[in-house]
Amino acid sequence: MAKKIKITVIKRFSPDEIFGKEMFYPDGRKMVACSAFKEGQEIIIEDVFANQPNEFKCSWAWHDLFKDISVLSSGGDFKHTEPGITYTTCRDGMRSVIFKLERLEE
């Protein structure tokens, strides 16, 4: 049976932090840090093999995290972190978000 996963938002990066300068969209709007998440936000995933949970507000990030969520929820671990935990990021190279994923043991 798949385990629950807790997702914690560790850090949101603004384009200023990544590139050292302000960045703008082609229409002139300034790019800012991702607005879908807040640092410290926690989301519990009850059924990782169901659809994207409503409280997880970015489908692109969900797809980026899903492979690592699947490994943890199935009981697998990663060699670079302690058992039941991994850190990962969405692939938005202009305003990335770092997430901590934790397997919740009942």
C-alpha positions in Angstrom: 0.0 0.0 0.0 1.3 3.5 -0.9 2.4 5.7 1.9 1.3 9.3 2.5 3.7 12.0 1.5 4.3 15.4 3.1 5.5 18.1 0.7 7.1 21.2 2.3 8.0 24.3 0.4 11.5 25.1 1.4 12.4 28.1 -0.8 11.0 30.1 -3.7 13.6 31.9 -5.9 12.9 35.1 -7.7 14.5 35.8 -11.0 16.6 38.5 -9.3 18.2 35.9 -7.0 18.9 33.5 -9.9 20.2 36.0 -12.5 21.3 38.9 -10.3 19.0 41.4 -12.1 15.3 42.0 -12.7 13.7 39.9 -15.5 10.7 40.9 -17.6 8.2 39.0 -19.6 7.9 39.9 -23.3 4.9 42.1 -22.6 6.9 44.1 -20.1 5.6 42.7 -16.8 8.3 42.0 -14.2 8.9 38.4 -13.3 8.5 37.6 -9.6 8.9 34.5 -7.4 6.3 31.7 -8.0 2.9 32.7 -6.6 1.5 29.1 -6.4 3.3 28.3 -3.2 4.5 30.0 0.0 7.7 29.1 1.9 6.9 26.8 4.8 3.6 25.6 3.2 2.9 21.9 3.9 0.7 19.7 1.7 -0.1 16.1 2.7 -0.7 13.7 -0.2 -3.0 11.0 0.8 -3.2 9.0 -2.4 -0.2 9.7 -4.7 -1.6 7.7 -7.6 -4.9 9.7 -7.8 -5.1 13.0 -9.7 -3.1 16.1 -8.7 -4.5 17.2 -5.3 -6.5 20.5 -5.4 -4.2 22.1 -2.8 -1.2 21.6 -5.0 -1.6 24.6 -7.3 0.9 24.0 -10.1 0.5 21.2 -12.6 4.0 21.7 -14.0 5.6 21.3 -10.5 3.3 18.3 -9.7 4.7 16.5 -12.8 8.2 17.4 -11.9 7.8 16.0 -8.3 5.7 13.0 -9.2 8.6 10.6 -9.9 10.2 11.3 -6.5 6.8 11.2 -4.7 6.2 7.8 -6.4 9.5 6.4 -5.2 9.0 7.5 -1.6 5.3 6.4 -1.4 6.2 3.0 -2.6 8.8 2.5 0.2 11.9 3.4 -1.9 14.7 5.7 -0.7 17.4 7.9 -2.3 21.1 7.4 -1.5 21.8 11.1 -1.1 19.4 11.8 1.8 18.2 10.0 4.9 15.6 7.3 4.4 12.1 8.5 3.6 13.2 12.0 2.6 14.3 13.8 -0.5 14.6 17.3 -1.8 13.6 18.3 -5.3 12.7 21.3 -7.4 10.3 22.3 -10.2 12.0 22.9 -13.5 11.1 26.5 -13.8 14.5 27.9 -14.4 13.4 31.5 -14.1 11.7 31.2 -10.6 12.4 27.8 -9.2 10.8 26.3 -6.0 12.6 23.8 -3.8 10.5 21.2 -2.1 11.2 18.7 0.7 9.3 15.4 0.3 8.8 13.1 3.3 7.2 9.7 3.5 4.8 9.5 6.4 4.9 6.2 8.3 1.7 5.4 10.1 
